[in-house]
Amino acid sequence: MEKLTGAVVHPAQIADSTHLSDDDALKISARAVLEDFEAVTNGMKRPDSDDESTVDNQSDPMSSWRILINAIAAFYQNDITAMKILVRSFPCNSPAAVLRNVFEILAGKPTNPDAADRFANSLLVRRKELSDGLDLLEEAALYSEQLRNEISRYLPALAQESIEGSKRLYYWAMEHLAEDEPLTELDELSVSVPGAGEASRICALASIRYDPDRALLAWMRSLHSVITERSITSSEATARLMIAGELMESAKRNELLTGEIISSVAASLKSSYTMMETLLPALPPVPTDPEDLYNWLIQAGKADLPVNKLVKQRKRKVKTRELFLFDEVSS
């Protein structure tokens, strides 16, 4: 149990396990943790935790996650003292322990706002082509084709230093482009941002405010890629299916949902269905009538664990030198 405590980096690893039966105490305990987290973070009534079929608290690999959820609940209740006590009780070998510093900041510990700047400045001194590239990008942002050319040259060099930085800069560029004209499949620079699925996802996020129909198509390409690569969990798959349904609804609301787009979504789902079914055995068959796709996506999004709705963030103007702090990409 001690080894399992340190090895489990997310409760869904046990909740979704195919090696445990549905009535296994470990699986029940993991599901209870996920439900409790969902309740706390959404302001709902927390479920009772008196289920006798769960593992004893002393040996439960989920015990650190329960402490973590209680610490989050204490923070929401503005009980900082209780939160600190709970955080100090995180077992040293548990994944929750790496979040201690986050809670210290929430408790009022002063942060060092210059740390990211020091990293960025050091990087720009070491790599002159990156420093020159930033200045070019500031100018290129005014012209779509120039921005496309510069970003495709600049991103590979940045990715060698910081994958996260390259993703953030890529998102920044795609938002600039999407504001003026629809993004196309050619804008999904999988060579510069590792993984075709991630490139398509970023383009989808950048398109939501301006072209929900294009965002839907990019989102489906991303889903197909990660399903094909088998780099997605069942919970992530259901969340992505639910978001696809919301994007379809948005496109319809804006009168942008054409028959061609519906057919494209249906074709993408059918080509991925066999692989998705291995992740989600309860997944219903893709409907033969394309008009039923929206209801199917919403229903499919409930085939596993409950998921949060996509949070659309308000756009803010960001200078390129601040991009190491840009947080929209990881939403």
TORLUM-190753 format. One line per 3 residues: number of its first residue (from 1); their letters; for each residue y, x, z of N, C-alpha, C. Coordinates in steps of 0.05 Angstrom, whole numbers, plus 32768, in hexadecimal, padded with zeros to 4 digits. Example, Ala and Ser with C-alpha at 12.3 -4.5 7.8 and 13.67 -1.06 7.14 Angstrom:
// residues 2
1 = AS = 7F8E/8108/809C/7FA6/80F6/809C/7FBE/8108/809C; 7FD3/8101/808E/7FEB/8111/808F/8001/8102/809D
END
This chain:
// residues 331
1 = MEK = 7FE8/8011/8000/8000/8000/8000/8019/8011/8000; 8018/8028/800E/802F/803A/800E/8035/8045/7FF3; 8020/804D/7FE4/8024/8057/7FC9/802F/8041/7FB7
4 = LTG = 8025/8029/7FBA/802E/8012/7FAA/804B/800C/7FAF; 8054/800F/7FC8/8070/800A/7FD0/8083/801C/7FC0; 807B/8035/7FBD/808D/8048/7FAE/808A/8045/7F90
7 = AVV = 8073/803B/7F87/806E/8039/7F6A/807A/8021/7F5D; 807D/800B/7F6C/8087/7FF2/7F60/80A6/7FF4/7F5E; 80B0/7FF6/7F46/80CD/7FF8/7F43/80DA/7FDD/7F3D
10 = HPA = 80C9/7FC8/7F3A/80D4/7FAD/7F37/80BD/7F99/7F3F; 80C4/7F84/7F4F/80AF/7F71/7F58/80A0/7F64/7F40; 80AD/7F62/7F29/80A0/7F55/7F12/8087/7F64/7F09
13 = QIA = 8086/7F7E/7F10/806E/7F8E/7F08/8055/7F83/7F16; 8058/7F78/7F2E/8042/7F6C/7F3C/8040/7F4E/7F34; 8057/7F41/7F33/8057/7F24/7F2D/804B/7F1E/7F11
16 = DST = 804F/7F31/7EFE/8045/7F2E/7EE3/802A/7F3B/7EDE; 801F/7F47/7EF3/8006/7F57/7EEF/7FEF/7F46/7EE5; 7FE1/7F51/7ED1/7FC9/7F43/7EC7/7FB0/7F4C/7ED6
19 = HLS = 7FB4/7F60/7EE8/7F9D/7F6A/7EF7/7F98/7F5B/7F11; 7FAC/7F4A/7F19/7FAA/7F3A/7F31/7FA7/7F1D/7F2B; 7F98/7F0E/7F3A/7F95/7EF1/7F36/7FAF/7EE4/7F40
22 = DDD = 7FB3/7ECB/7F37/7FCC/7EBD/7F3E/7FCE/7EB7/7F5C; 7FB6/7EB5/7F69/7FB7/7EB0/7F86/7FB5/7EC9/7F97; 7FB8/7EE0/7F8A/7FB8/7EF9/7F9A/7FD1/7EFB/7FAB
25 = ALK = 7FCD/7F04/7FC4/7FE4/7F05/7FD7/7FFA/7F17/7FCD; 7FF4/7F2D/7FC0/8008/7F3E/7FB5/8019/7F30/7FA0; 800C/7F22/7F8E/801A/7F14/7F79/802B/7EFE/7F84
28 = ISA = 8021/7EEF/7F98/8031/7EDA/7FA4/8049/7EE6/7FB2; 8046/7EFC/7FBF/805C/7F0A/7FCD/8071/7F13/7FB9; 8069/7F1E/7FA3/807C/7F27/7F8F/808C/7F10/7F83
31 = RAV = 807E/7EFA/7F7D/808B/7EE3/7F72/809F/7ED7/7F86; 8098/7ED8/7FA0/80AA/7ECE/7FB4/80C4/7EDE/7FB5; 80C0/7EF9/7FB2/80D8/7F0A/7FB2/80EA/7F04/7F9B
34 = LED = 80DE/7F00/7F83/80EE/7EFA/7F6B/80FD/7EE0/7F6E; 80EF/7ECC/7F7A/80FC/7EB2/7F7E/8113/7EB4/7F92; 810E/7EC3/7FA7/8123/7EC7/7FBC/813B/7ED5/7FB0
37 = FEA = 8137/7EEA/7FA0/814D/7EF8/7F93/815D/7EE5/7F81; 814E/7ED5/7F72/815B/7EC1/7F60/816D/7EAE/7F70; 8163/7EA5/7F87/8172/7E92/7F97/818B/7E9F/7FA3
40 = VTN = 8188/7EB7/7FAE/819E/7EC5/7FBB/81B5/7ECB/7FA7; 81AD/7ED5/7F8F/81C2/7EDD/7F7C/81CE/7EC6/7F6D; 81C2/7EAE/7F6F/81CD/7E97/7F62/81D8/7E82/7F75
43 = GMK = 81D9/7E89/7F8F/81E5/7E78/7FA3/81D4/7E5F/7FA9; 81BA/7E61/7FA4/81A9/7E4A/7FA9/819C/7E4D/7FC5; 818F/7E37/7FCE/8181/7E38/7FE8/8169/7E4A/7FE5
46 = RPD = 8167/7E5C/7FF8/8151/7E70/7FF7/8136/7E63/7FFD; 8121/7E6A/7FEF/8107/7E5E/7FF5/80FC/7E67/8010; 80EA/7E57/801C/80DE/7E5F/8035/80CB/7E76/8030
49 = SDD = 80CA/7E88/8044/80B9/7EA0/8041/80A2/7EA0/8055; 8099/7E88/805C/8084/7E85/8071/8068/7E82/8064; 8065/7E88/804B/804C/7E84/803D/8037/7E97/8049
52 = EST = 8022/7E8C/8055/800E/7E9C/8063/7FFD/7EAD/804F; 7FFF/7EA6/8035/7FEE/7EB4/8021/7FFB/7ECE/8018; 8014/7ED4/8021/8021/7EED/8019/8016/7F04/802A
55 = VDN = 801B/7F1C/8021/8011/7F34/8030/8020/7F37/804A; 8013/7F42/805E/8020/7F47/8078/8039/7F59/8073; 804F/7F52/8081/8068/7F60/807D/8066/7F7E/8080
58 = QSD = 8055/7F87/8093/8054/7FA4/8099/8049/7FB4/8081; 8037/7FA8/8072/8029/7FB6/805C/8031/7FAD/8041; 8043/7F99/803F/804A/7F8D/8026/805C/7FA0/8016
61 = PMS = 8053/7FA8/7FFE/8064/7FBA/7FED/807E/7FAD/7FE5; 8080/7F92/7FE9/8099/7F84/7FE3/80AC/7F83/7FFA; 80A5/7F8F/8011/80B6/7F8C/8029/80D1/7F99/8025
64 = SWR = 80D3/7FAF/8016/80ED/7FBC/8011/80FE/7FAA/8000; 80F1/7F9B/7FEE/8101/7F89/7FDD/810B/7F72/7FED; 80FC/7F69/8001/8105/7F53/8012/811E/7F5D/8022
67 = ILI = 811D/7F76/802C/8134/7F80/803A/814C/7F82/8028; 8147/7F8B/800F/815D/7F8D/7FFC/816A/7F72/7FF7; 815A/7F5D/7FF3/8165/7F43/7FEE/8175/7F39/8006
70 = NAI = 816A/7F3E/801E/8179/7F36/8037/8194/7F45/8039; 8194/7F5F/8030/81AD/7F6E/8030/81C1/7F62/801C; 81B7/7F5A/8005/81C9/7F4D/7FF1/81D4/7F33/7FFC
73 = AAF = 81C2/7F23/8009/81CB/7F0A/8015/81E0/7F0F/802B; 81DC/7F24/803B/81F0/7F2A/8050/820B/7F31/8043; 820A/7F40/802D/8223/7F47/8020/8231/7F2E/8016
76 = YQN = 8222/7F1B/8009/822E/7F02/8000/823A/7EF2/8016; 822E/7EF5/802E/8238/7EE6/8046/824E/7EF5/8054; 8256/7F0C/8049/826B/7F1D/8055/8263/7F28/8070
79 = DIT = 8249/7F2A/8075/8240/7F36/808E/8239/7F53/8088; 824D/7F64/8087/824A/7F80/8080/8239/7F8F/8094; 823D/7F88/80AE/822D/7F96/80C3/820F/7F92/80BF
82 = AMK = 8207/7F79/80BA/81EB/7F73/80B5/81E1/7F81/809C; 81F2/7F81/8088/81EB/7F8E/806F/81E5/7FAC/8074; 81F6/7FB9/8083/81F2/7FD6/8088/81D8/7FDB/8097
85 = ILV = 81D2/7FCA/80AB/81BA/7FCD/80BB/81A1/7FCA/80A9; 81A2/7FB6/8097/818B/7FB2/8085/8188/7FC9/8072; 819E/7FD3/8067/819D/7FE9/8054/8191/8002/8061
88 = RSF = 8198/8007/807A/818E/801F/8088/816F/801D/808D; 8165/8004/808B/8148/8000/808F/8137/8002/8076; 8144/8008/805F/8135/800B/8046/8121/8022/804A
91 = PCN = 8107/801E/8045/80F4/8034/8046/80FC/804A/8033; 80F9/8063/803C/8102/807A/802C/80F4/807C/8011; 80DA/8074/8010/80CB/8077/7FF7/80CC/805E/7FE5
94 = SPA = 80DE/804B/7FEC/80DF/8033/7FDC/80F5/8035/7FC7; 80F2/8026/7FB0/8107/8026/7F9C/8122/801C/7FA7; 8121/800A/7FBA/813A/7FFF/7FC5/814C/8015/7FD2
97 = AVL = 813F/802B/7FDB/814E/8040/7FE9/8163/804D/7FD7; 815E/804D/7FBC/8172/805A/7FAB/818C/804A/7FA9; 818B/8031/7FB4/81A3/8020/7FB2/81B5/8023/7FCB
100 = RNV = 81AD/8034/7FDE/81BD/8037/7FF6/81DA/803D/7FF0; 81DF/804F/7FDE/81FA/8057/7FD7/820A/8040/7FCD; 81FD/802E/7FBD/820B/8016/7FB3/8215/8005/7FCA
103 = FEI = 8203/8000/7FDE/820B/7FF0/7FF4/8220/7FFD/8006; 8220/8018/8007/8235/8026/8016/8250/8021/8009; 8250/8021/7FEE/8269/801B/7FE0/8272/7FFE/7FE6
106 = LAG = 825F/7FEB/7FE5/8265/7FCF/7FEB/826F/7FCD/8008; 8266/7FDE/8019/826F/7FDD/8035/828A/7FEA/8039; 8295/7FF6/8024/82B0/8001/8026/82B2/801F/8025
109 = KPT = 829C/802D/801F/829C/804A/801C/82AE/8051/8005; 82C1/8064/8009/82D3/806C/7FF2/82C2/8078/7FDB; 82CA/8071/7FC3/82BC/807C/7FAC/82CD/8092/7FA0
112 = NPD = 82C1/80A1/7F8E/82D0/80B7/7F81/82D5/80AE/7F64; 82EC/80A2/7F5F/82F1/8097/7F44/82F4/80AC/7F2E; 82F6/80C6/7F37/82FA/80DB/7F23/82E0/80E7/7F19
115 = AAD = 82C9/80DE/7F25/82AF/80EA/7F1E/82A9/80E7/7F00; 82AC/80CE/7EF6/82A6/80C8/7EDA/82B9/80D7/7EC8; 82D3/80D9/7ED1/82E6/80E8/7EC1/82DF/8105/7EBF
118 = RFA = 82D5/8111/7ED5/82CE/812D/7ED5/82B7/8132/7EC2; 82A3/811F/7EC2/828D/8122/7EAF/8297/8120/7E92; 82A8/810C/7E8D/82B2/8109/7E71/82C3/8121/7E69
121 = NSL = 82D4/812A/7E7A/82E5/8141/7E73/82D5/815A/7E6F; 82C1/815E/7E80/82AF/8176/7E7D/82A0/8174/7E62; 8297/815C/7E5B/8289/8159/7E42/829B/815F/7E2B
124 = LVR = 82B3/8155/7E2C/82C6/8159/7E15/82CE/8177/7E12; 82CE/8185/7E28/82D4/81A2/7E27/82BD/81B1/7E1A; 82A5/81A9/7E22/828D/81B7/7E18/8287/81B1/7DFB
127 = RKE = 828D/8199/7DF3/8287/8191/7DD7/82A1/818A/7DC9; 82AD/819D/7DBB/82C6/8198/7DAE/82C5/8182/7D99; 82AD/8180/7D8C/82AB/816B/7D77/82AD/814F/7D84
130 = LSD = 82A5/814D/7D9E/82A7/8133/7DAB/82C4/812D/7DB2; 82D2/8142/7DBB/82EF/813E/7DC1/82FF/8137/7DA8; 82F9/8144/7D92/8307/813E/7D79/82FF/8122/7D70
133 = GLD = 82E5/811B/7D74/82DC/8101/7D6B/82E9/80EA/7D79; 82EF/80ED/7D93/82FD/80D8/7DA2/8318/80D2/7D96; 8327/80E7/7D90/8341/80E3/7D84/833F/80D5/7D69
136 = LLE = 832B/80DD/7D59/8327/80D0/7D3F/8320/80B2/7D42; 8310/80AC/7D57/8307/8090/7D5B/831F/807F/7D63; 8331/808A/7D73/8349/807A/7D7B/8358/8071/7D62
139 = EAA = 835B/8083/7D4E/8369/807C/7D35/8357/806A/7D24; 833D/8070/7D22/832B/8062/7D11/8328/8045/7D19; 832D/803F/7D33/8329/8024/7D3D/833B/8010/7D2E
142 = LYS = 834F/8019/7D21/8361/8008/7D12/8356/8000/7CF6; 8342/800F/7CED/8337/800B/7CD2/8319/8009/7CD3; 830E/7FF2/7CCC/82F2/7FED/7CD0/82DF/8001/7CC2
145 = EQL = 82E4/8007/7CA9/82D2/8019/7C9C/82D3/8035/7CA7; 82EC/803E/7CAE/82EF/8058/7CBA/82E1/8059/7CD5; 82E3/8044/7CE4/82D5/8043/7CFE/82B7/8044/7CFA
148 = RNE = 82AD/8036/7CE7/8290/8037/7CE1/8287/8054/7CDB; 8296/8061/7CCA/828F/807C/7CC2/8290/8090/7CDA; 82A5/808E/7CE9/82A9/80A0/7D00/8294/809C/7D16
151 = ISR = 828F/8082/7D1C/827C/807D/7D32/8260/8086/7D2B; 8258/8083/7D12/823D/808C/7D09/823A/80AA/7D0B; 8251/80B9/7D08/8250/80D6/7D0B/8252/80DF/7D28
154 = YLP = 8261/80D0/7D37/8267/80D9/7D53/8251/80D2/7D67; 8244/80BB/7D63/8230/80B2/7D77/8218/80C5/7D7A; 820C/80D0/7D65/81F5/80E2/7D69/81FC/80FA/7D7B
157 = ALA = 8214/8105/7D78/821C/811C/7D89/821F/8113/7DA6; 822B/80FB/7DAA/822F/80F2/7DC5/8214/80EB/7DD2; 8201/80E0/7DC2/81E7/80D8/7DCC/81D8/80F0/7DD7
160 = QES = 81DD/8108/7DCC/81D0/8120/7DD6/81D8/8127/7DF2; 81F0/811E/7DF9/81FB/8123/7E14/81F7/810C/7E27; 81FA/80F4/7E1D/81F8/80DC/7E2E/81F0/80C4/7E1E
163 = IEG = 81D8/80BA/7E22/81CE/80A2/7E14/81DF/808A/7E1C; 81E4/8088/7E36/81F4/8071/7E40/8210/8072/7E34; 821C/808A/7E33/8237/808D/7E27/8237/8085/7E0A
166 = SKR = 8222/808C/7DFB/8221/8085/7DDE/821E/8067/7DDB; 820F/8059/7DED/820C/803C/7DEB/8227/802E/7DF0; 8235/8038/7E04/824F/802C/7E0B/8264/802F/7DF5
169 = LYY = 8264/8047/7DE9/8277/804C/7DD4/8270/803B/7DBB; 8256/8039/7DB6/824C/8028/7DA0/8255/800B/7DA3; 8252/8001/7DBC/825B/7FE6/7DC2/8279/7FE3/7DBD
172 = WAM = 8288/7FF6/7DC7/82A5/7FF6/7DC3/82AC/7FF4/7DA5; 829F/8004/7D95/82A5/8004/7D78/829D/7FEA/7D6B; 8285/7FDF/7D73/827C/7FC5/7D67/828E/7FAE/7D6F
175 = EHL = 8299/7FAF/7D87/82AC/7F9A/7D8F/82C5/7F9B/7D7E; 82CF/7FB3/7D79/82E6/7FB6/7D68/82E1/7FAA/7D4C; 82C9/7FB1/7D41/82C2/7FA7/7D26/82BE/7F89/7D26
178 = AED = 82B0/7F7F/7D3A/82AA/7F62/7D3B/82C3/7F51/7D3E; 82D8/7F5C/7D4A/82F1/7F4D/7D4E/82FE/7F48/7D33; 82F9/7F59/7D1F/8306/7F56/7D05/82F4/7F4A/7CF0
181 = EPL = 82DA/7F4F/7CF1/82C8/7F46/7CDC/82AC/7F45/7CE8; 829A/7F34/7CDC/827F/7F31/7CE7/826F/7F4B/7CE4; 8260/7F51/7CF9/824E/7F68/7CF7/8236/7F61/7CE6
184 = TEL = 822B/7F75/7CD8/8213/7F71/7CC8/81FD/7F82/7CD3; 81E5/7F7F/7CC7/81CE/7F8F/7CCF/81D3/7FAC/7CCB; 81E4/7FB3/7CB8/81EA/7FCF/7CB2/81F9/7FDD/7CCA
187 = DEL = 8206/7FCC/7CDB/8214/7FD7/7CF2/8202/7FDE/7D09; 81E9/7FD7/7D07/81D6/7FDC/7D1D/81CB/7FF9/7D1A; 81D9/800B/7D26/81D4/8028/7D22/81BE/8032/7D35
190 = SVS = 81A5/802B/7D2E/818F/8033/7D40/818B/8051/7D41; 8195/805F/7D2D/8192/807D/7D2D/81A4/8089/7D42; 81BB/807D/7D47/81CE/8087/7D5A/81C9/807D/7D76
193 = VPG = 81BF/8065/7D79/81B8/8059/7D93/819A/8056/7D94; 818C/8065/7DA5/816F/8065/7DA5/8163/8049/7DA6; 8152/8042/7D93/8145/8028/7D93/8153/8014/7D81
196 = AGE = 8146/800A/7D6D/8151/7FF5/7D5C/8158/7FDC/7D6C; 8147/7FD6/7D80/814C/7FBF/7D90/8166/7FC0/7DA0; 816C/7FD8/7DAA/8185/7FDC/7DB9/819D/7FDA/7DA7
199 = ASR = 819C/7FE6/7D8F/81B2/7FE5/7D7D/81B8/7FC8/7D75; 81A3/7FB8/7D6F/81A7/7F9C/7D68/81B2/7F8C/7D80; 81A8/7F92/7D98/81B2/7F84/7DB0/81D0/7F89/7DB4
202 = ICA = 81D8/7FA2/7DB1/81F5/7FA8/7DB5/8206/7F9A/7DA0; 81FD/7F99/7D87/820C/7F8B/7D73/820D/7F6D/7D79; 81F7/7F62/7D84/81F7/7F46/7D8B/820B/7F40/7DA1
205 = LAS = 820C/7F52/7DB5/821F/7F4E/7DCB/823C/7F50/7DC1; 8241/7F62/7DAE/825C/7F65/7DA4/8264/7F4E/7D92; 8251/7F3F/7D87/8257/7F29/7D74/825A/7F0E/7D81
208 = IRY = 8250/7F0B/7D9A/824F/7EF1/7DA7/8269/7EE2/7DA5; 827F/7EEF/7DAC/8299/7EE1/7DAE/82A3/7ED8/7D93; 829C/7EE7/7D7F/82A9/7EE3/7D65/8296/7ED5/7D51
211 = DPD = 827C/7EDD/7D51/8269/7ED2/7D3D/824E/7ECD/7D4B; 824C/7EB7/7D59/8233/7EB2/7D67/821B/7EAF/7D54; 8220/7EA8/7D3B/820A/7EA6/7D28/81FF/7EC2/7D22
214 = RAL = 8211/7ED6/7D1E/8209/7EF1/7D19/81FC/7EFD/7D33; 8207/7EF5/7D4A/81FC/7EFF/7D63/81DF/7EF5/7D66; 81DA/7EDD/7D5E/81BF/7ED2/7D60/81AB/7EE2/7D4E
217 = LAW = 81B3/7EE8/7D36/81A2/7EF7/7D24/819D/7F13/7D2E; 81B2/7F20/7D38/81AF/7F3B/7D43/819D/7F3A/7D5C; 81A0/7F25/7D6C/8190/7F22/7D85/8172/7F1F/7D7D
220 = MRS = 816D/7F10/7D68/8151/7F0C/7D60/8145/7F26/7D55; 8155/7F36/7D47/814B/7F50/7D3E/8145/7F62/7D55; 8156/7F61/7D69/8151/7F71/7D81/8138/7F68/7D8F
223 = LHS = 8134/7F4E/7D92/811C/7F44/7DA0/8103/7F4C/7D91; 8104/7F4A/7D76/80EC/7F51/7D66/80E6/7F6F/7D6A; 80FB/7F7F/7D6B/80F7/7F9C/7D6D/80E9/7FA3/7D88
226 = VIT = 80F4/7F99/7D9E/80E9/7FA0/7DB8/80CE/7F94/7DBD; 80C9/7F7D/7DB1/80AE/7F71/7DB3/809A/7F82/7DA3; 80A2/7F8B/7D8B/8091/7F9C/7D7B/808B/7FB7/7D89
229 = ERS = 80A0/7FC2/7D95/809D/7FDC/7DA3/808F/7FD9/7DBE; 808B/7FBF/7DC7/807F/7FB9/7DE1/808E/7FC7/7DF7; 80A9/7FC6/7DF5/80BA/7FD2/7E09/80C9/7FBD/7E19
232 = ITS = 80BB/7FA7/7E1F/80C9/7F90/7E2C/80B5/7F83/7E3F; 80BE/7F79/7E56/80AD/7F6B/7E69/80AE/7F4D/7E63; 809C/7F3F/7E70/809B/7F22/7E6B/80B5/7F14/7E75
235 = SEA = 80C0/7F1E/7E8B/80D9/7F12/7E96/80F0/7F17/7E82; 80F1/7F30/7E77/8106/7F36/7E64/8103/7F25/7E4A; 80EA/7F21/7E42/80E5/7F11/7E2A/80EF/7EF4/7E2E
238 = TAR = 80E9/7EE8/7E45/80F2/7ECD/7E49/8110/7ECB/7E4A; 811D/7EE0/7E57/813A/7EE0/7E58/8146/7EE2/7E3C; 813A/7EF3/7E2B/8145/7EF6/7E10/8141/7EDC/7DFF
241 = LMI = 812B/7ECF/7E04/8126/7EB6/7DF5/813A/7EA0/7DFE; 813F/7E9F/7E18/8153/7E8C/7E22/816F/7E92/7E16; 8176/7EAB/7E15/8190/7EB3/7E0A/8192/7EAD/7DED
244 = AGE = 817B/7EB0/7DDE/817B/7EA9/7DC2/8181/7E8B/7DBE; 8176/7E7B/7DD0/817C/7E5E/7DCF/8199/7E58/7DD4; 81A5/7E67/7DE7/81C1/7E62/7DED/81D3/7E6C/7DD5
247 = LME = 81CB/7E82/7DC8/81DA/7E8B/7DB1/81D8/7E77/7D9A; 81C0/7E6B/7D97/81BD/7E57/7D82/81CE/7E3E/7D88; 81CF/7E36/7DA2/81E0/7E20/7DA9/81FE/7E26/7DA4
250 = SAK = 8206/7E3F/7DAA/8222/7E47/7DA5/8228/7E46/7D87; 8216/7E51/7D77/821A/7E51/7D5A/821C/7E34/7D50; 820C/7E22/7D5A/820D/7E06/7D52/8227/7DF9/7D5A
253 = RNE = 822F/7DFF/7D73/8248/7DF3/7D7D/8260/7DFC/7D6C; 825F/7E14/7D62/8275/7E1F/7D51/8270/7E19/7D33; 825C/7E08/7D2D/8256/7DFF/7D12/8250/7E17/7D00
256 = LLT = 8241/7E2A/7D0B/8239/7E42/7CFC/821B/7E45/7CF9; 820D/7E31/7D03/81EF/7E32/7D01/81E6/7E26/7CE7; 81E0/7E37/7CD4/81D7/7E2E/7CB9/81B9/7E2C/7CB8
259 = GEI = 81AF/7E1F/7CA3/8192/7E1E/7C9F/8186/7E39/7C9A; 8195/7E4B/7C8E/818B/7E66/7C89/8187/7E75/7CA3; 819A/7E72/7CB6/8197/7E7F/7CD0/8180/7E74/7CDF
262 = ISS = 817D/7E5A/7CDF/8166/7E4D/7CED/814C/7E57/7CE2; 814A/7E59/7CC8/8131/7E63/7CBB/812C/7E80/7CC2; 8141/7E90/7CC4/813E/7EAC/7CCB/8134/7EAF/7CE8
265 = VAA = 813F/7E9F/7CFA/8136/7E9F/7D16/8119/7E97/7D18; 8112/7E82/7D0A/80F6/7E78/7D0A/80E3/7E8E/7D00; 80EA/7E9B/7CEA/80D9/7EB0/7CDE/80D6/7EC7/7CF1
268 = SLK = 80EB/7ECF/7CFF/80EA/7EE5/7D12/80D8/7EDE/7D2A; 80DA/7EC6/7D33/80C9/7EBE/7D4A/80AB/7EBD/7D42; 80A6/7EB3/7D2A/808A/7EB0/7D21/807E/7ECC/7D1D
271 = SSY = 808E/7EDF/7D14/8083/7EFA/7D0F/807E/7F09/7D2A; 808C/7F00/7D3F/8089/7F0D/7D59/8077/7EFD/7D6C; 806E/7EE5/7D63/8061/7ED3/7D76/8048/7EDE/7D83
274 = TMM = 8037/7EEA/7D72/801D/7EF4/7D7D/8022/7F09/7D93; 8036/7F1B/7D8F/803B/7F2F/7DA4/8049/7F22/7DBC; 805A/7F0E/7DB8/8067/7F01/7DCE/8053/7EF1/7DDF
277 = ETL = 803F/7EE6/7DD1/802B/7ED7/7DDF/801B/7EE7/7DF3; 8017/7F01/7DED/8009/7F12/7E00/801A/7F17/7E1A; 8034/7F16/7E17/8046/7F18/7E2E/8048/7EFE/7E3D
280 = LPA = 8049/7EE8/7E2D/804E/7ECE/7E38/8038/7EBB/7E2F; 8021/7EBA/7E3D/800B/7EA9/7E35/8012/7E8C/7E33; 8026/7E83/7E43/802D/7E67/7E43/8041/7E60/7E2D
283 = LPP = 8047/7E73/7E1C/805B/7E6E/7E07/8051/7E59/7DF3; 8060/7E44/7DEE/8058/7E30/7DDB/805A/7E3A/7DBF; 804B/7E2F/7DAC/804C/7E38/7D90/8068/7E33/7D85
286 = VPT = 8071/7E45/7D72/808B/7E42/7D65/808A/7E28/7D55; 809D/7E16/7D58/809C/7DFD/7D49/809E/7E00/7D2B; 8090/7DEE/7D1D/8091/7DEF/7D00/80AB/7DE4/7CF5
289 = DPE = 80B8/7DD3/7D04/80D2/7DC8/7CFC/80E8/7DDA/7D08; 80F7/7DE8/7CF6/810C/7DFB/7D00/8121/7DED/7D12; 8124/7DD3/7D0E/8138/7DC5/7D1E/8131/7DC4/7D3C
292 = DLY = 8117/7DC8/7D42/810E/7DC7/7D5E/8110/7DE2/7D6B; 811B/7DF6/7D5D/811B/7E11/7D68/812A/7E14/7D82; 8141/7E06/7D84/8152/7E09/7D9C/8142/7E01/7DB5
295 = NWL = 8136/7DE9/7DB4/8126/7DE0/7DCB/810F/7DF3/7DD1; 8103/7DFE/7DBC/80ED/7E11/7DBF/80F6/7E2A/7DCE; 810D/7E34/7DC6/8118/7E4D/7DD3/811E/7E48/7DF0
298 = IQA = 812A/7E31/7DF6/8131/7E2B/7E12/8117/7E28/7E22; 8103/7E1A/7E17/80EA/7E16/7E25/80DB/7E31/7E28; 80DC/7E41/7E13/80CF/7E5B/7E14/80DC/7E6D/7E29
301 = GKA = 80F6/7E6A/7E2D/8105/7E79/7E40/80FD/7E72/7E5D; 80EE/7E5C/7E60/80E5/7E55/7E7B/80C7/7E5A/7E7E; 80BB/7E68/7E6B/809E/7E6C/7E6B/8095/7E80/7E80
304 = DLP = 80A8/7E8F/7E8C/80A1/7EA3/7EA0/80B2/7E9E/7EB9; 80C1/7EB1/7EC2/80D1/7EAE/7EDA/80EC/7EA3/7ED3; 80FB/7E96/7EE6/8116/7E8C/7EE0/8128/7EA3/7ED9
307 = VNK = 813B/7E9E/7EC7/814D/7EB3/7EBE/8169/7EA9/7EC1; 817C/7EBC/7EC4/8198/7EB5/7EC5/81A2/7EB1/7EA9; 81B7/7EA1/7EA6/81C3/7E9D/7E8C/81D4/7EB5/7E85
310 = LVK = 81D7/7EB9/7E6B/81E7/7ECF/7E61/8203/7ECC/7E6B; 820E/7EE1/7E77/822A/7EE1/7E80/823B/7EED/7E6B; 824E/7EDE/7E60/8260/7EE8/7E4C/8279/7EF2/7E5A
313 = QRK = 827E/7F0C/7E57/8295/7F18/7E64/82AE/7F18/7E53; 82C4/7F15/7E61/82DD/7F15/7E52/82E3/7F30/7E47; 82ED/7F31/7E2F/82F2/7F4B/7E22/830A/7F59/7E2F
316 = RKV = 8307/7F73/7E32/831E/7F82/7E3B/8321/7F9B/7E29; 8339/7FA2/7E25/833F/7FBA/7E14/8338/7FD3/7E24; 8329/7FE5/7E18/8321/7FFD/7E25/8326/8015/7E14
319 = KTR = 8333/802A/7E1F/8337/8042/7E10/831D/8052/7E0F; 831A/8061/7DF9/8300/806E/7DF5/82F9/8082/7E0B; 830D/808D/7E18/8307/80A1/7E2E/82FD/8093/7E47
322 = ELF = 82FE/8079/7E48/82F4/806B/7E60/82D7/8061/7E5B; 82CB/8068/7E44/82B3/805B/7E3D/829B/8062/7E4E; 829D/8077/7E5E/8286/807E/7E6F/8285/806A/7E86
325 = LFD = 8299/805A/7E8A/8299/8045/7E9F/8296/8029/7E93; 8292/8027/7E79/8291/800E/7E6C/8277/7FFF/7E72; 8278/7FE7/7E7E/8261/7FDB/7E89/8254/7FC4/7E79
328 = EVS = 8261/7FBA/7E64/8256/7FA3/7E57/823B/7FA7/7E4A; 8235/7FC0/7E42/821C/7FC5/7E33/8204/7FBF/7E44; 8206/7FC4/7E5E/81EE/7FC1/7E6F/81EC/7FA4/7E7A
331 = S = 81FC/7F92/7E71/81FB/7F77/7E7C/81E2/7F69/7E73
END
